[in-house]
Amino acid sequence: MTATETDTGAAPAPAPERPTRSAGKAAYAWLRRTDTGSSTFSVAVTAVLLVVLFGAGTLRYENFGYPQVALNLLVDNAHLIVLAVGMTFVILTGGIDLSSGAVVALSTVIAASLLEKGWAAPLVIVLVLAVGTLLGWAMGAAVHHLQLQPFIVTLAGMFLARGLCFVISEPSIPIRDDLFTGLAQDVIELPGNTYLTYGVVIALVVVAVAVYVLHRTRFGRTVYAIGGNEQSAGLMGLAVGRTKVAVYAISGFCSALGGLLFSLYILSGWSLHAIGMELDAIAAVVIGGTLLTGGSGLVVGSLLGVLVLGTIQSLISFDGGLSSWWTKITIGVLLLVFVVVQRLSTRSKP
Amino acid sequence: MPETPTDQRHRRRLDTSSPVVWAAAALLVLLVFNAVVNPGFFSLRIQDGHLFGSPVDVLKNVAPTLLIAVGMTLVIATRGIDLSVGAVLAISGAVSFTIIDGSPDPTSAGTAAVAIGTALAVGLVLGAWNGFLVSVVGIQPIIATLVLMTAGRGLAMLVTDGQIITAENPAFDWLGGGFVLGLPAQVVLTLLVLLVVAALTRRTALGTLIEAVGTNPEAARLAGVRSRSITWTVYVFVAFTAAVAGLMTNANVSAADANRAGLFIELDAILAVVIGGTSLAGGRYSLTGTVLGALILQTLTTTTLTMGLPDEYVRLFKAVVIIAVFLLQAPRIRAALGRRRRSARTTTSPAVPLPPTTGDDARPLSPTATEPATVPTTEPAGERTAEPATASTTDQGALR
């Protein structure tokens, strides 16, 4: 926290005019310099923030330091991690996906209603993932081929997915399938009397795959190139259209997978699940250091962003005296700090 | 941002198939559908000197969304967007009700004046904050306002301490359920704001300046337009409209619910603007289109409800109509339409129906029409207006 605060505090002063070589100017210059080259700096800031937040919690609340509290960050946010990974792909190309929260709800509803009808669990899982991917693909196609704005297309997708939820089932449906409840309740014992759920393993695998795809494949480099400058990417002969559509399909897939993890976590399907979760995912991505204009950012940052959000939530629930709405306010303030720092560190020379 | 068509191309489109025409056509289809399925839809009656009936109901329920959409039109015209209006709406309602609830004389007109004044002032401050982030700090509008969207509801709950505050104040309740010349006060207020904005932006150079900022802020600045002040002003204005809408919606139910008031109204307002043909790319806007867009969304909601369908279907229909309208407006499809029209100019009319090539996605304008003609319920809408204190949380599409 301290690092970011000094940055914002010092940096705005010298921006308009540069009278003398002040400490503020030095800080600003440093901020500009550190941006050059990589987004690892932003990710480092997020990591420091996470450590500081967690350290503060450990000092302030006596049980906060237990390893299981840290692991619970992963357990409670596995679905959000997967969502944020999908969102990172989209945001890296300079787009946005507002539909992911609704797709999560749709996935839980489809899964729960089909399981209730006695479908086999593996079939249900495949179907849910297919529906999510298809919806994402359709939105991507609309964005690229019809040249509609991602914001509006995914907004329509959000309405569509939520509407479909209600059509399938209005009341909440419990999930009693053996595979689902088994996956939900079985834990992986770790040394030190701690545990992780299978959902966490899946989420971490998704992160690993995403890192590999973004940094070790042609597709990943095209994603960054499109975010940097779509026209240039096209002129370089990169498969802009295919990649853009694929990115939304990936986000749809991740939303569906996140929905499955969420249904493991909550063991029910309900059309009003996950309202506003897309905003949490976007916030996590931004806090993780990904630029909303696209082209710069790391998946690991999004993972850390989710953990920061999770830490804030546990801090507030540990405190007990703070009401739940402080979560929203804190996330808003954090978002602001990060966005302002990003803005200052990427400001083009006046 | 996708590239906009060149000026000449757009000019020619305006003559034949401007987005506003499509929006008007969609609204007309909806209205005709209503007239056929539910003959009572257009019946108006006068009760206690006030007008009642489905059309009035539509107008009344559209008022808050339309009001915000008018502000949003100007923001979008400057190539911006404001996601925080729902939060501002909630804060405005929370502030006004907390003041009325906490005052020694909760029913006096003076209290109402203080409450309204404070709520509007808070709205202006929040708008100034957004405008500051966008125009001075230079943060992307969608993110700058996302900050307040996230934190705003938390702030509203901080004000109300997480409670739903109820209060009765005759002067304040007039905003929600009052009448002027037989029309609901909300409708009259919204019309007033609309007329003022139309006059200010279309009868003076202001509208052109706003469009100039949206087209290219830097070029506008070099040409002597004070783009920074204009950008700032539109964000203050949209927050102001959101604050007024907050007073309206909360007065309508005589309660301030920080958690749910105005939930998703920002999306409805943005949709209304975009359906009306104002591109998110900025630089050009149409207030008429916005009015049509807001009316389409609300008519859709009212239609669904008067047909006796559960209001959960509203979202689905909305999605379908939105997709249809956007497909019609999509540059590529319109270009294809234009080509067809040019090649067969002698025979086709401007409002040419979709060519079959656009496939099944383009059909959705009609799903409402293909819906089985359910038994029209006896105008629950009109009765709902008669007792505004209880019902209208659900019939304002935006709250769902």
HADDOCK unambig.tbl for C-alpha pairs under 7 A between the chains (distance, minus, plus):
assign (segid A and resid 146 and name CA) (segid B and resid 330 and name CA) 5.61 0.50 0.50
assign (segid A and resid 146 and name CA) (segid B and resid 331 and name CA) 6.67 0.50 0.50
assign (segid A and resid 146 and name CA) (segid B and resid 332 and name CA) 5.65 0.50 0.50
assign (segid A and resid 147 and name CA) (segid B and resid 2 and name CA) 6.37 0.50 0.50
assign (segid A and resid 147 and name CA) (segid B and resid 330 and name CA) 6.72 0.50 0.50
assign (segid A and resid 147 and name CA) (segid B and resid 331 and name CA) 6.73 0.50 0.50
assign (segid A and resid 148 and name CA) (segid B and resid 330 and name CA) 6.39 0.50 0.50
assign (segid A and resid 156 and name CA) (segid B and resid 319 and name CA) 5.20 0.50 0.50
assign (segid A and resid 156 and name CA) (segid B and resid 322 and name CA) 6.59 0.50 0.50
assign (segid A and resid 156 and name CA) (segid B and resid 323 and name CA) 6.68 0.50 0.50
assign (segid A and resid 159 and name CA) (segid B and resid 315 and name CA) 5.45 0.50 0.50
assign (segid A and resid 159 and name CA) (segid B and resid 316 and name CA) 6.31 0.50 0.50
assign (segid A and resid 159 and name CA) (segid B and resid 319 and name CA) 5.27 0.50 0.50
assign (segid A and resid 160 and name CA) (segid B and resid 315 and name CA) 6.76 0.50 0.50
assign (segid A and resid 160 and name CA) (segid B and resid 316 and name CA) 5.26 0.50 0.50
assign (segid A and resid 160 and name CA) (segid B and resid 319 and name CA) 5.01 0.50 0.50
assign (segid A and resid 162 and name CA) (segid B and resid 315 and name CA) 6.99 0.50 0.50
assign (segid A and resid 163 and name CA) (segid B and resid 312 and name CA) 6.52 0.50 0.50
assign (segid A and resid 163 and name CA) (segid B and resid 313 and name CA) 6.06 0.50 0.50
assign (segid A and resid 163 and name CA) (segid B and resid 315 and name CA) 4.92 0.50 0.50
assign (segid A and resid 163 and name CA) (segid B and resid 316 and name CA) 4.14 0.50 0.50
assign (segid A and resid 164 and name CA) (segid B and resid 316 and name CA) 6.51 0.50 0.50
assign (segid A and resid 166 and name CA) (segid B and resid 312 and name CA) 5.81 0.50 0.50
assign (segid A and resid 325 and name CA) (segid B and resid 154 and name CA) 4.59 0.50 0.50
assign (segid A and resid 325 and name CA) (segid B and resid 157 and name CA) 6.52 0.50 0.50
assign (segid A and resid 326 and name CA) (segid B and resid 154 and name CA) 6.31 0.50 0.50
assign (segid A and resid 328 and name CA) (segid B and resid 150 and name CA) 5.86 0.50 0.50
assign (segid A and resid 328 and name CA) (segid B and resid 151 and name CA) 5.11 0.50 0.50
assign (segid A and resid 328 and name CA) (segid B and resid 154 and name CA) 5.28 0.50 0.50
assign (segid A and resid 329 and name CA) (segid B and resid 150 and name CA) 6.98 0.50 0.50
assign (segid A and resid 329 and name CA) (segid B and resid 151 and name CA) 4.18 0.50 0.50
assign (segid A and resid 329 and name CA) (segid B and resid 154 and name CA) 5.35 0.50 0.50
assign (segid A and resid 329 and name CA) (segid B and resid 155 and name CA) 6.73 0.50 0.50
assign (segid A and resid 331 and name CA) (segid B and resid 151 and name CA) 6.96 0.50 0.50
assign (segid A and resid 332 and name CA) (segid B and resid 147 and name CA) 4.89 0.50 0.50
assign (segid A and resid 332 and name CA) (segid B and resid 148 and name CA) 6.63 0.50 0.50
assign (segid A and resid 332 and name CA) (segid B and resid 150 and name CA) 5.28 0.50 0.50
assign (segid A and resid 332 and name CA) (segid B and resid 151 and name CA) 4.54 0.50 0.50
assign (segid A and resid 335 and name CA) (segid B and resid 147 and name CA) 6.18 0.50 0.50
assign (segid A and resid 336 and name CA) (segid B and resid 147 and name CA) 5.96 0.50 0.50
assign (segid A and resid 343 and name CA) (segid B and resid 139 and name CA) 6.39 0.50 0.50
